Amino acid sequence: MTATGLDRDLVCVDLETTGGNPAWHRIIEIGTVEIDRDGAVREWSTLVNPGCRIPPTIAAFTGITDEMVAGAPAFAEVRRELKARLDGRLFIAHNARFDYGFVRSEFARLEERWSAKSLCTVRLSRRLFPGERGHSLDAVMARHGLSCGARHRALGDARVLHDLLALWRREVEPARLGAALEAALHETPLPAGLPPGLADELPEGGGIYRMFGPDDALLYVGKSRNIRSRVLEHFAGAPGSAAAHRLASQVRRVSWLETAGELGALLAEARAVKLEQPLLNKRLRTGGPAFTVRLEPTAGGAARAAVVEFDALAPAEQQELYGLYRDRRSAQRALDELARAHGLCRRVLGLERGAGADGGTCFDFQLGRCRGACAGREPAGLHDPRVRLALAAQRLKPWPYRGRILVGERDWRGEQDWHVLAGWRYLGTVRERADADGVDPDATAFDPDVYRILKRFLAAPRAADIVELD
């Protein structure tokens, strides 16, 4: 390629169609602007009879009616003309997967194979102007001061693309334009099972996304600060990546939910994975009650380590808890390992049958691994601090507020989400502060993943709006 990458034969293409899916919908108008490498320019356009009715919404949007296409040629009658204008040229369109996909589908219906190298001016605009949020044709025209005498008609929009390329060649430094063009041409393609145009519909804001397979089975839920980039990354894995290959071969649909900030995305992802159980997620799937360790005084004065279900504890009982576990057995196994590592008495801790000196010495004391709290040789006043010191790294942070709070996040458009939180639980998200009173505080179980998310966030809330409700 040359310094700019555009010194070649080009064709700017725009289509009007009966809908957005080339498998079901048909072309109703084609417009092309051919640009030879020597600068010569030729225009061509034609209405196309789709062989079906044009939906009223499409007619209102484009101005093209059933009556207008009734006498127009079918695609089969214009395919040779179109192919001659496309072949050997770089196919350029705004949201190129859409236009390119429709042209390929129309040729395929006629049992004719056709392909071309394509360039999406949406992608190129994103590469050239990464700080801009809007890259629709209207946004690009407004940003560069371009006009169109026949917007939403094929030839009118194709002319805009010609004008846009000419402007970029004049105003963008050639090396930067060439680098952006190379990047846009080699951007990761989406799997064949996904609809055309999806790559350019994906938002560049933060939130969560869902990937669905055959029969709309949920395959994967993820989150990102940039949904578009993250979705594309899934299909840019190494050729030998089994996970990327499996997802690419099965995915049929992608949906997304934009959030006002990263906290909302993290919370929504954690909830969605647990509730919806996507087939390919490995993280965050574990559900069920969470267990923790609570130190409880005994009649003898020594602290006993009780494994308890977090949700069974009243707020006043959640002040001195240690560790989070998916079941009782995991918690008891961790306590066993901790006791042996620190020379603690398993019998005093309640991990072994018996109760202190009255119940006899513990097995570890007989092996010389316990300092004798069970035999009265180590007072509770010494054993208990050692227990707390051994557990200190696992101590859960107490909820730092009296009760429920709202955490507000605002996106680049000024829209605000309010997350309703209480006792390390994520209760839900509302748009208006007054709606928080309608969120059931008891409907959500304690989730260790949500605890970790909120603990990190509240340690440094980054100027978020925090409102105490109780």
VOGU-3710 file (C-alpha; in Angstrom, 3 decimals, decimal comma):
1> mtatgldrdl> 0,000/0,000/0,000  1,048/3,600/-0,494  1,512/6,167/2,247  -2,194/6,848/2,429  -3,416/3,403/1,387  -6,155/4,981/-0,753  -4,191/5,364/-3,997  -5,982/2,472/-5,662  -9,280/1,811/-7,418  -12,127/2,405/-4,954
11> vcvdlettgg> -15,892/2,183/-4,948  -18,112/3,861/-2,349  -21,328/1,894/-1,905  -24,602/2,527/-0,160  -27,758/0,410/-0,131  -31,326/0,874/0,987  -33,024/-2,350/2,066  -36,331/-3,694/3,376  -34,741/-4,483/6,758  -31,548/-5,305/8,613
21> npawhriiei> -31,046/-9,046/8,043  -29,723/-10,132/4,620  -31,053/-13,639/5,193  -34,644/-12,313/5,103  -34,600/-8,802/3,707  -33,821/-7,473/0,227  -32,119/-4,545/-1,498  -34,381/-1,780/-2,825  -31,752/0,725/-4,010  -28,040/0,700/-4,894
31> gtveidrdga> -25,754/3,691/-5,260  -22,047/3,607/-6,172  -19,309/6,179/-6,689  -16,293/4,690/-8,473  -12,960/6,428/-7,916  -10,087/5,402/-10,158  -6,527/5,664/-8,909  -5,955/8,442/-11,455  -8,781/10,491/-9,893  -11,563/9,786/-12,410
41> vrewstlvnp> -15,007/9,494/-10,799  -18,186/7,776/-12,058  -21,594/7,542/-10,389  -24,337/4,963/-10,782  -27,589/4,197/-9,011  -30,693/2,139/-9,506  -33,843/1,199/-7,693  -34,302/-2,558/-7,244  -37,567/-4,486/-7,129  -37,252/-6,619/-3,961
51> gcripptiaa> -40,092/-8,973/-4,901  -41,881/-8,143/-1,638  -43,599/-5,216/0,046  -41,545/-2,442/1,593  -42,374/-2,035/5,306  -44,023/1,319/6,133  -41,174/2,254/8,489  -38,614/1,759/5,714  -40,739/3,702/3,236  -41,040/6,589/5,701
61> ftgitdemva> -37,298/6,517/6,431  -36,048/6,363/2,816  -38,941/7,800/0,856  -38,898/4,716/-1,385  -42,376/3,237/-1,872  -43,786/0,056/-3,387  -45,000/2,097/-6,356  -41,480/3,400/-7,028  -39,924/-0,069/-7,234  -42,821/-1,765/-9,015
71> gapafaevrr> -41,260/-1,150/-12,441  -37,627/-1,346/-11,288  -35,364/-4,254/-12,295  -34,849/-7,181/-9,967  -31,366/-7,747/-8,579  -30,814/-10,522/-11,135  -31,202/-7,924/-13,881  -28,599/-5,535/-12,465  -26,093/-7,998/-11,081  -23,734/-7,866/-14,105
81> elkarldgrl> -23,714/-4,067/-14,071  -23,078/-4,004/-10,335  -20,391/-6,676/-10,473  -18,521/-4,787/-13,167  -18,517/-1,670/-10,980  -17,338/-3,551/-7,870  -14,767/-6,037/-9,138  -11,131/-5,134/-8,602  -11,978/-2,247/-6,275  -11,815/-1,693/-2,536
91> fiahnarfdy> -15,456/-1,893/-1,373  -16,071/1,116/0,914  -19,222/1,648/2,964  -20,319/3,164/6,235  -21,061/0,058/8,350  -19,503/-2,059/5,603  -20,584/-5,410/7,041  -24,196/-4,392/6,429  -23,818/-3,356/2,768  -21,248/-6,026/1,953
101> gfvrsefarl> -23,385/-8,723/3,573  -26,456/-7,740/1,544  -24,562/-7,716/-1,750  -23,050/-11,142/-1,030  -26,449/-12,538/-0,039  -28,099/-11,279/-3,228  -25,387/-12,886/-5,367  -25,662/-16,088/-3,331  -29,405/-16,285/-4,028  -28,473/-16,399/-7,686
111> eerwsakslc> -25,919/-19,138/-6,908  -23,061/-16,811/-7,747  -20,068/-16,406/-5,463  -18,737/-12,883/-5,010  -16,261/-11,329/-2,605  -14,124/-8,216/-2,322  -11,809/-6,486/0,112  -13,922/-4,100/2,162  -13,274/-0,989/4,235  -15,699/0,355/6,821
121> tvrlsrrlfp> -15,592/4,120/7,209  -17,084/3,772/10,697  -14,019/1,780/11,734  -11,692/4,143/9,915  -13,298/7,131/11,654  -12,844/5,440/15,021  -9,176/4,847/14,255  -8,571/8,396/13,087  -10,567/10,124/15,833  -10,573/7,825/18,907
131> gerghsldav> -11,556/10,692/21,202  -14,890/11,180/19,423  -17,901/9,177/20,626  -20,156/9,479/17,592  -19,220/7,777/14,322  -22,601/7,445/12,625  -22,791/9,028/9,184  -24,769/11,979/10,570  -22,196/12,492/13,353  -19,270/12,305/10,929
141> marhglscga> -20,949/14,731/8,521  -21,621/17,222/11,314  -18,061/16,936/12,643  -16,488/17,585/9,237  -19,028/20,075/7,913  -20,293/17,839/5,087  -23,769/18,066/3,579  -26,000/15,692/1,621  -28,796/16,639/-0,734  -30,409/13,189/-0,589
151> rhralgdarv> -29,796/11,699/2,847  -30,976/8,079/3,279  -30,948/7,559/-0,472  -28,268/5,284/-1,858  -26,434/7,607/-4,240  -26,671/10,587/-1,884  -25,020/8,669/0,948  -22,401/7,134/-1,378  -21,466/10,666/-2,469  -20,954/11,613/1,191
161> lhdllalwrr> -18,430/8,788/1,529  -16,565/10,065/-1,545  -16,474/13,557/-0,036  -15,363/12,162/3,324  -12,438/10,230/1,822  -11,351/13,302/-0,150  -11,460/15,423/3,013  -9,405/12,910/5,016  -6,804/12,699/2,276  -6,484/16,488/2,327
171> eveparlgaa> -6,542/17,088/6,071  -5,046/13,973/7,722  -1,298/13,434/7,716  -0,589/10,618/5,185  1,297/8,329/7,576  -1,489/8,569/10,178  -4,166/7,937/7,558  -2,239/4,960/6,216  -1,781/3,457/9,694  -5,475/3,928/10,529
181> leaalhetpl> -6,455/2,360/7,215  -4,242/-0,685/7,819  -5,741/-1,125/11,294  -9,318/-0,770/10,007  -8,744/-3,261/7,197  -7,277/-5,854/9,532  -9,723/-5,515/12,432  -10,868/-8,845/13,804  -13,772/-10,190/11,734  -16,850/-11,460/13,519
191> paglppglad> -17,873/-15,113/13,166  -20,092/-15,975/10,232  -23,003/-16,857/12,544  -23,421/-13,262/13,714  -25,555/-10,771/11,777  -23,896/-8,297/9,400  -23,262/-4,873/10,870  -23,011/-6,049/14,476  -19,411/-4,852/14,852  -20,505/-1,309/14,112
201> elpegggiyr> -23,603/-1,482/16,293  -21,690/-2,544/19,393  -21,315/0,425/21,766  -17,950/1,704/22,861  -19,235/2,474/26,341  -19,089/0,232/29,392  -21,561/-2,399/30,506  -22,247/-6,102/30,141  -22,822/-8,261/27,079  -24,398/-11,663/26,501
211> mfgpddally> -23,538/-14,136/23,753  -26,162/-16,635/22,627  -25,790/-19,828/20,616  -28,172/-22,134/18,742  -31,731/-22,141/20,116  -30,792/-18,918/21,938  -28,850/-20,815/24,603  -26,829/-18,405/26,737  -23,138/-19,100/26,142  -21,309/-16,293/27,896
221> vgksrnirsr> -21,770/-13,132/29,959  -18,975/-10,577/30,226  -18,343/-6,978/31,176  -16,062/-4,268/29,860  -15,394/-0,560/29,882  -15,620/-0,807/26,078  -18,154/-3,434/25,013  -17,228/-3,271/21,337  -13,504/-3,833/21,862  -14,057/-6,660/24,326
231> vlehfagapg> -16,529/-8,544/22,122  -14,098/-8,345/19,182  -11,268/-9,572/21,417  -13,143/-12,811/22,006  -12,638/-13,703/18,347  -9,041/-12,522/18,081  -7,590/-15,358/20,164  -4,702/-17,524/19,071  -5,614/-20,006/16,310  -5,161/-22,872/18,744
241> saaahrlasq> -7,370/-21,364/21,447  -10,067/-23,949/22,101  -12,258/-21,517/24,048  -12,169/-18,847/21,304  -12,846/-21,450/18,611  -15,782/-22,919/20,533  -17,360/-19,524/21,123  -16,819/-18,415/17,527  -18,360/-21,593/16,141  -21,446/-21,448/18,361
251> vrrvswleta> -22,328/-17,765/18,776  -25,417/-16,553/16,907  -26,489/-13,415/18,742  -24,996/-10,744/21,026  -26,970/-8,430/23,279  -25,700/-5,767/25,650  -26,665/-3,480/28,501  -24,791/-0,213/28,884  -24,146/1,015/32,415  -23,256/4,473/33,663
261> gelgallaea> -19,999/3,293/35,228  -17,678/0,397/35,941  -19,246/-0,466/39,307  -22,619/-1,017/37,666  -21,018/-3,280/35,061  -19,227/-5,370/37,690  -22,377/-5,789/39,778  -24,576/-6,600/36,781  -22,085/-9,201/35,523  -21,813/-10,934/38,903
271> ravkleqpll> -25,589/-11,120/39,236  -26,236/-12,240/35,646  -23,668/-15,049/35,719  -25,090/-16,534/38,914  -28,736/-16,194/37,959  -28,474/-17,175/34,285  -25,627/-19,758/34,481  -24,077/-19,225/31,012  -22,484/-22,372/29,630  -18,966/-21,053/29,019
281> nkrlrtggpa> -18,369/-18,802/32,032  -15,852/-20,204/34,479  -15,747/-17,291/36,917  -18,561/-16,031/39,167  -20,817/-19,074/38,544  -20,850/-20,471/42,068  -24,166/-19,805/43,749  -25,784/-20,953/46,986  -25,223/-19,645/50,512  -21,873/-18,261/51,615
291> ftvrleptag> -20,260/-19,467/54,833  -17,864/-17,645/57,122  -16,097/-18,176/60,468  -17,306/-16,426/63,587  -15,440/-16,476/66,912  -17,830/-17,173/69,795  -16,958/-17,193/73,515  -17,490/-20,435/75,433  -18,274/-21,171/79,087  -14,582/-21,773/79,688
301> gaaraavvef> -13,683/-18,375/78,299  -11,818/-19,547/75,215  -13,099/-18,515/71,780  -14,661/-21,197/69,618  -14,543/-20,971/65,803  -18,079/-21,502/64,497  -18,748/-21,993/60,784  -21,957/-20,070/60,046  -24,035/-19,116/57,036  -23,560/-15,393/56,413
311> dalapaeqqe> -27,230/-14,722/55,675  -28,236/-16,308/58,994  -26,442/-13,553/60,918  -28,131/-10,376/62,090  -26,302/-7,129/61,219  -25,041/-6,842/64,799  -23,445/-10,301/64,485  -21,435/-9,393/61,379  -18,677/-7,444/63,131  -15,992/-10,127/63,617
321> lyglyrdrrs> -16,101/-12,605/60,751  -13,275/-14,351/58,953  -13,116/-15,710/55,422  -15,742/-16,604/52,838  -16,394/-20,189/51,764  -18,793/-21,943/49,420  -19,670/-24,687/51,939  -19,101/-25,790/55,542  -16,583/-28,439/54,606  -14,312/-25,920/52,865
331> aqraldelar> -14,429/-23,622/55,893  -13,627/-26,425/58,332  -10,784/-27,678/56,146  -9,282/-24,172/56,034  -9,558/-23,892/59,826  -7,847/-27,258/60,258  -4,915/-26,134/58,111  -4,690/-22,804/59,951  -4,713/-24,479/63,388  -1,908/-26,862/62,510
341> ahglcrrvlg> 0,171/-24,110/60,867  -0,031/-21,900/64,001  -0,022/-24,519/66,750  -3,618/-23,743/67,769  -5,790/-26,180/69,679  -8,336/-27,815/67,404  -10,353/-29,055/70,362  -10,681/-25,608/71,925  -11,620/-24,205/68,513  -14,426/-26,756/68,246
351> lergagadgg> -12,857/-28,627/65,319  -12,366/-31,826/67,340  -14,733/-33,533/69,744  -14,342/-32,617/73,383  -14,113/-29,286/75,140  -10,846/-28,156/76,549  -9,277/-29,833/79,603  -12,567/-31,425/80,664  -12,782/-33,267/77,369  -9,199/-34,432/77,441
361> tcfdfqlgrc> -6,256/-33,276/75,409  -6,462/-32,977/71,645  -4,680/-35,297/69,257  -2,267/-32,566/68,153  -1,184/-32,006/71,779  -0,189/-35,647/71,996  1,929/-35,129/68,866  3,471/-31,931/70,221  1,732/-29,665/67,703  -0,619/-27,911/70,191
371> rgacagrepa> 0,665/-25,653/72,974  -1,772/-27,093/75,469  -4,849/-24,865/75,569  -6,869/-28,069/75,843  -4,799/-29,184/78,867  -4,875/-25,837/80,637  -1,213/-25,141/79,850  -1,989/-22,187/77,555  -4,522/-19,729/79,015  -7,403/-18,498/76,893
381> glhdprvrla> -5,908/-15,000/77,262  -2,946/-16,177/75,191  -4,667/-18,655/72,883  -7,437/-16,270/71,746  -5,064/-13,496/70,547  -3,079/-16,086/68,621  -6,284/-17,299/67,000  -7,205/-13,749/65,946  -3,687/-13,081/64,684  -3,756/-16,247/62,565
391> laaqrlkpwp> -7,139/-15,258/61,132  -6,335/-11,555/60,742  -5,603/-11,659/57,011  -9,043/-13,174/56,372  -11,079/-10,798/58,501  -14,090/-9,403/56,675  -14,503/-5,664/56,665  -17,604/-4,578/58,604  -20,224/-2,718/56,561  -19,123/0,926/57,009
401> yrgrilvger> -22,610/2,470/57,007  -25,642/2,361/59,287  -27,788/0,642/56,691  -28,746/1,128/53,036  -26,833/3,477/50,774  -27,106/4,737/47,215  -24,019/4,959/45,015  -24,488/7,187/41,980  -22,563/6,799/38,723  -22,888/9,190/35,786
411> dwrgeqdwhv> -22,026/8,345/32,180  -20,621/10,615/29,445  -24,147/11,649/28,413  -25,023/12,798/31,918  -27,315/9,819/32,609  -27,081/8,599/36,191  -27,550/5,152/37,719  -28,148/4,724/41,453  -27,020/1,393/42,928  -28,868/0,349/46,072
421> lagwrylgtv> -26,540/-1,394/48,550  -26,904/-2,718/52,088  -24,636/-4,903/54,216  -22,360/-5,759/51,251  -25,403/-6,797/49,220  -26,312/-5,389/45,814  -30,079/-4,854/45,931  -30,575/-3,328/42,481  -30,146/-0,237/40,301  -32,626/2,597/39,797
431> reradadgvd> -32,603/5,772/37,704  -34,334/8,005/40,257  -33,294/8,221/43,903  -36,901/8,095/45,032  -37,290/4,644/43,440  -34,818/3,141/45,928  -37,606/2,768/48,504  -39,299/0,248/46,217  -36,274/-2,086/46,199  -36,780/-5,070/48,526
441> pdatafdpdv> -33,848/-5,124/51,020  -34,359/-8,837/51,770  -34,654/-10,161/48,229  -30,911/-10,540/47,601  -28,649/-13,070/49,289  -25,095/-12,263/50,334  -22,682/-12,875/47,443  -18,918/-13,148/48,122  -18,129/-11,735/44,675  -20,280/-8,680/45,321
451> yrilkrflaa> -18,550/-8,257/48,702  -15,151/-8,182/46,985  -16,371/-5,745/44,311  -17,878/-3,355/46,860  -14,926/-3,606/49,239  -12,529/-2,499/46,502  -14,848/0,223/45,262  -15,732/1,733/48,647  -12,063/1,806/49,655  -11,547/4,415/46,912
461> praadiveld> -14,929/5,483/45,475  -13,385/7,968/43,024  -15,705/10,892/43,707  -18,872/8,785/43,357  -22,086/10,180/44,843  -22,848/8,246/48,046  -26,137/8,862/49,864  -27,057/7,149/53,153  -30,722/6,124/53,286  -30,942/4,792/56,865
//
